[in-house]
Amino acid sequence: MKDTLFILFQHLVPQHLLSRIVGRIASCRTRWIKNLFIRRFHHHYQIDMSEAAEENPTAYPSFNAFFTRALKPDARSIDNMEDALVSPCDGVVSQAGPLHHGRVIQAKGRGYSLTTLLGGEMARSEPFINGSFATLYLSPRDYHRVHMPVDGTLREAIYIPGDLFSVNSTTAANVDNLFARNERLVTIFDTDRGPMAMVLVGAMIVAGIETVWSGQVAPRNREPQHLYSRSAPKPIHLKKGEEMGRFYLGSTVILAFGPQVMEWEQSLQPQSKVTLGRRIGTFNSSSSTQ
């Protein structure tokens, strides 16, 4: 009954209006307001600040700054072995496995189209058909910067408008096509192992998605928009472990690779924890395009 009411609430609430209101509060720099929200959030989620570059929660100028806090330089180590695909974030695995005929598993008994997830163009999704994917969920207490799982050069970035349902396990198990209907930023990178899709999915009360090359993704109208293409005069190349973006409040990262490119670690099972920089997959020796 509790889960049913939670899903019904999400269908009825004005999702974008609620997210805009939360965004205003989260960016507020009035000391007593931002400290009130930071203290309550820190206490409720029992956030470990010992890994943060700034350990004092109320030293941050806004809730957003606290939420997207940087880690100490030695807080995470990156597996730099050439065959290692590393986790782009801290979080838990929602699902991981093969892309049978371009279908992505969302939860038991539910799936959705990779083509729809990537914006509806077959030419964009075709290289990943029958490849592999992983969906990683960032909870509110996690570190919320997203890093590169492998060296890559940005090919294109597309903003796709949509709903703002929660992306937790309860919603994933009860709302069809969840990740393919929520607002998202689709990025396609060229790597030495072929193309990689990296999708940052928005969610209820997520106040924004940001990238290191363009800042906050905030199109003025809710229409699909190309935000970057490889015809741009200055290529964007990011090394494994470098920051590529961040979320303002929790959400999801989806990775996709082409067929026979890599194998997920056996430990990558639903609800298993992942940590930024640790190996989550191994590239096949025959997959290099160099």
C-alpha positions as CSV (number, residue, x, y, z in Angstrom):
1,M,0.0,0.0,0.0
2,K,2.8,2.4,0.9
3,D,4.5,1.8,-2.5
4,T,1.2,2.3,-4.4
5,L,0.7,5.7,-2.7
6,F,4.3,6.7,-3.4
7,I,3.8,5.9,-7.1
8,L,0.4,7.7,-7.2
9,F,1.9,10.8,-5.6
10,Q,4.5,11.0,-8.3
11,H,1.9,10.8,-11.0
12,L,-0.2,13.6,-9.4
13,V,2.4,16.0,-8.2
14,P,3.6,18.8,-10.6
15,Q,7.1,17.3,-11.0
16,H,8.9,20.2,-12.7
17,L,7.4,22.9,-10.5
18,L,8.4,21.0,-7.4
19,S,12.0,20.5,-8.8
20,R,12.3,24.2,-9.6
21,I,11.2,25.2,-6.1
22,V,13.7,22.8,-4.6
23,G,16.3,24.1,-6.9
24,R,15.7,27.7,-5.7
25,I,16.1,26.6,-2.1
26,A,19.2,24.5,-2.8
27,S,21.0,27.4,-4.4
28,C,20.0,29.9,-1.7
29,R,23.1,31.4,0.1
30,T,21.2,33.0,3.0
31,R,23.2,31.5,5.9
32,W,20.4,30.4,8.2
33,I,18.3,28.9,5.4
34,K,21.2,26.9,3.7
35,N,22.5,25.8,7.1
36,L,19.1,24.6,8.2
37,F,18.7,22.4,5.1
38,I,22.3,21.2,5.2
39,R,22.1,20.2,8.9
40,R,18.8,18.3,8.5
41,F,20.0,16.5,5.3
42,H,23.3,15.6,6.9
43,H,21.6,14.2,10.0
44,H,18.9,12.3,8.1
45,Y,21.2,10.6,5.7
46,Q,24.1,10.2,8.2
47,I,26.6,11.5,5.6
48,D,30.3,10.7,6.2
49,M,32.1,14.0,5.8
50,S,35.5,12.6,6.6
51,E,36.2,12.0,2.9
52,A,35.2,15.5,1.8
53,A,37.7,18.1,1.0
54,E,35.8,20.4,3.3
55,E,34.6,18.4,6.3
56,N,32.5,21.1,7.9
57,P,29.0,20.8,6.3
58,T,28.0,24.4,7.1
59,A,31.2,25.8,5.6
60,Y,29.7,25.4,2.1
61,P,28.1,28.5,0.6
62,S,24.9,26.7,-0.4
63,F,23.1,23.4,-0.2
64,N,24.1,22.7,-3.8
65,A,27.7,23.3,-3.0
66,F,27.5,20.9,0.0
67,F,25.7,18.3,-2.1
68,T,28.2,18.3,-4.9
69,R,31.2,18.6,-2.5
70,A,34.6,17.5,-3.7
71,L,36.5,14.6,-2.2
72,K,40.0,14.6,-0.7
73,P,42.6,13.8,-3.4
74,D,43.3,10.4,-1.8
75,A,39.7,9.5,-1.1
76,R,39.3,7.3,-4.2
77,S,41.9,5.4,-6.3
78,I,41.4,4.9,-10.0
79,D,42.2,1.5,-11.5
80,N,44.5,2.5,-14.4
81,M,45.0,-0.9,-15.9
82,E,44.4,-0.6,-19.7
83,D,41.7,-3.4,-19.6
84,A,39.8,-1.9,-16.7
85,L,36.4,-0.1,-17.0
86,V,35.9,1.7,-13.7
87,S,32.8,2.9,-12.0
88,P,32.0,6.5,-12.9
89,C,30.4,7.1,-9.5
90,D,29.6,6.0,-6.0
91,G,26.3,4.2,-5.7
92,V,24.5,0.9,-6.2
93,V,23.8,-1.3,-9.2
94,S,20.2,-1.2,-10.4
95,Q,20.8,-3.6,-13.3
96,A,23.6,-4.7,-15.5
97,G,23.8,-7.2,-18.4
98,P,23.4,-7.7,-22.2
99,L,21.4,-5.5,-24.5
100,H,19.3,-8.2,-26.2
101,H,18.0,-6.7,-29.4
102,G,18.4,-3.2,-27.9
103,R,16.3,-3.8,-24.8
104,V,17.5,-2.5,-21.5
105,I,16.4,-4.2,-18.3
106,Q,14.9,-1.8,-15.9
107,A,13.7,-4.2,-13.2
108,K,12.3,-7.7,-13.0
109,G,9.7,-8.0,-15.7
110,R,10.3,-4.6,-17.1
111,G,12.5,-3.2,-19.9
112,Y,12.6,-0.4,-22.3
113,S,14.1,0.6,-25.7
114,L,17.7,1.7,-25.9
115,T,16.9,3.7,-29.0
116,T,14.2,5.7,-27.0
117,L,16.7,6.2,-24.1
118,L,19.2,7.7,-26.5
119,G,16.8,10.1,-28.1
120,G,14.9,8.1,-30.7
121,E,17.5,7.9,-33.5
122,M,18.4,4.4,-34.7
123,A,21.8,5.6,-36.1
124,R,22.8,6.7,-32.5
125,S,21.7,3.4,-30.9
126,E,22.7,0.9,-33.6
127,P,26.4,0.5,-32.4
128,F,25.2,-0.6,-29.0
129,I,22.5,-3.2,-30.1
130,N,23.4,-6.6,-28.6
131,G,26.1,-4.9,-26.5
132,S,26.0,-4.5,-22.8
133,F,24.7,-1.9,-20.2
134,A,24.9,-1.0,-16.6
135,T,22.5,1.2,-14.6
136,L,24.0,2.8,-11.5
137,Y,21.9,4.6,-8.9
138,L,23.3,7.5,-6.8
139,S,21.4,7.8,-3.5
140,P,21.1,11.1,-1.7
141,R,23.9,10.3,0.7
142,D,26.4,9.4,-2.1
143,Y,29.2,11.5,-3.7
144,H,27.5,13.2,-6.6
145,R,30.2,14.0,-9.1
146,V,30.3,11.7,-12.1
147,H,33.7,10.7,-13.6
148,M,34.9,9.0,-16.8
149,P,35.0,5.2,-16.6
150,V,37.5,5.1,-19.5
151,D,39.4,7.7,-21.7
152,G,37.1,9.2,-24.2
153,T,36.5,12.1,-26.7
154,L,33.0,13.6,-26.7
155,R,31.2,12.9,-30.0
156,E,27.8,14.5,-29.1
157,A,25.7,15.6,-26.1
158,I,21.9,15.7,-26.3
159,Y,19.4,17.1,-23.8
160,I,16.1,15.1,-23.9
161,P,13.2,16.5,-21.9
162,G,10.8,14.3,-20.0
163,D,9.2,13.4,-16.7
164,L,10.9,13.6,-13.3
165,F,9.9,10.4,-11.6
166,S,12.0,9.2,-8.7
167,V,14.6,6.7,-9.9
168,N,14.8,4.6,-6.7
169,S,14.2,0.8,-6.8
170,T,10.5,1.1,-5.9
171,T,9.7,3.4,-8.8
172,A,11.9,1.3,-11.2
173,A,9.8,-1.7,-10.3
174,N,6.5,0.0,-10.8
175,V,6.8,2.7,-13.6
176,D,7.2,1.4,-17.2
177,N,10.0,2.9,-19.3
178,L,11.2,5.0,-16.3
179,F,14.6,5.9,-17.6
180,A,13.5,6.4,-21.2
181,R,10.7,8.8,-20.1
182,N,12.6,10.9,-17.5
183,E,14.6,14.0,-18.4
184,R,18.2,13.1,-19.3
185,L,21.5,14.1,-20.8
186,V,22.8,11.7,-23.4
187,T,26.5,11.8,-24.1
188,I,28.3,9.6,-26.7
189,F,32.1,9.3,-26.4
190,D,34.6,7.8,-28.8
191,T,37.0,5.5,-26.9
192,D,39.8,3.1,-27.9
193,R,37.2,0.4,-27.4
194,G,34.6,1.8,-29.6
195,P,31.7,4.2,-28.8
196,M,30.4,4.5,-25.2
197,A,27.0,5.9,-24.3
198,M,26.8,7.6,-20.9
199,V,23.4,8.8,-19.9
200,L,22.7,11.1,-16.9
201,V,19.1,10.7,-15.9
202,G,17.2,13.4,-14.0
203,A,14.7,12.6,-11.3
204,M,12.1,14.2,-9.0
205,I,13.6,17.2,-7.1
206,V,16.9,16.8,-8.9
207,A,17.7,20.5,-9.3
208,G,20.0,20.2,-12.2
209,I,22.6,18.2,-14.2
210,E,26.0,19.9,-14.9
211,T,28.9,19.0,-17.2
212,V,32.5,20.2,-17.0
213,W,32.5,21.5,-20.5
214,S,29.3,23.6,-20.5
215,G,28.1,24.0,-16.9
216,Q,24.5,23.4,-15.9
217,V,22.3,21.8,-18.6
218,A,19.3,24.2,-18.6
219,P,17.6,24.6,-22.0
220,R,15.0,27.3,-22.0
221,N,12.3,25.2,-23.7
222,R,11.5,21.6,-23.1
223,E,12.6,20.3,-26.6
224,P,15.4,17.9,-27.5
225,Q,18.5,19.9,-28.1
226,H,22.0,19.1,-29.3
227,L,24.4,20.7,-26.8
228,Y,27.6,19.5,-28.4
229,S,28.8,17.7,-31.6
230,R,32.2,16.7,-32.8
231,S,32.1,19.4,-35.4
232,A,32.8,21.9,-32.6
233,P,36.1,23.7,-33.0
234,K,37.7,22.4,-29.8
235,P,37.4,18.6,-29.1
236,I,36.6,17.6,-25.5
237,H,38.8,14.8,-24.4
238,L,38.6,13.4,-20.9
239,K,40.9,10.9,-19.2
240,K,39.7,7.9,-17.1
241,G,38.9,9.2,-13.7
242,E,38.4,12.8,-14.7
243,E,35.2,14.5,-13.7
244,M,32.6,14.8,-16.5
245,G,29.5,16.1,-14.7
246,R,27.5,16.2,-11.5
247,F,24.0,15.9,-10.2
248,Y,22.2,18.3,-7.9
249,L,20.4,15.7,-5.8
250,G,20.4,11.9,-6.4
251,S,19.9,10.3,-9.7
252,T,21.2,7.6,-12.2
253,V,24.0,7.0,-14.6
254,I,23.5,4.4,-17.5
255,L,26.5,3.1,-19.4
256,A,26.3,1.2,-22.7
257,F,29.0,-0.4,-24.9
258,G,28.9,-2.3,-28.2
259,P,28.8,-6.1,-28.6
260,Q,31.8,-8.2,-27.5
261,V,33.6,-5.1,-26.1
262,M,33.8,-6.0,-22.4
263,E,32.5,-8.2,-19.6
264,W,31.0,-7.0,-16.4
265,E,32.6,-8.1,-13.1
266,Q,30.7,-11.0,-11.6
267,S,30.1,-8.9,-8.4
268,L,28.1,-6.4,-10.5
269,Q,24.7,-7.6,-9.3
270,P,21.5,-5.7,-8.5
271,Q,21.9,-3.7,-5.2
272,S,25.6,-4.3,-5.0
273,K,27.7,-1.3,-4.1
274,V,30.0,0.5,-6.5
275,T,32.8,3.0,-5.7
276,L,34.2,5.6,-8.0
277,G,37.4,4.3,-9.7
278,R,37.0,0.6,-8.9
279,R,36.9,-1.9,-11.8
280,I,33.4,-2.9,-12.8
281,G,34.2,-4.5,-16.1
282,T,37.1,-5.9,-18.2
283,F,37.7,-5.0,-21.8
284,N,38.3,-7.9,-24.2
285,S,41.7,-7.9,-25.7
286,S,40.3,-8.0,-29.2
287,S,38.1,-4.9,-28.6
288,S,40.8,-2.2,-29.0
289,T,40.4,0.0,-32.0
290,Q,43.9,1.3,-31.8
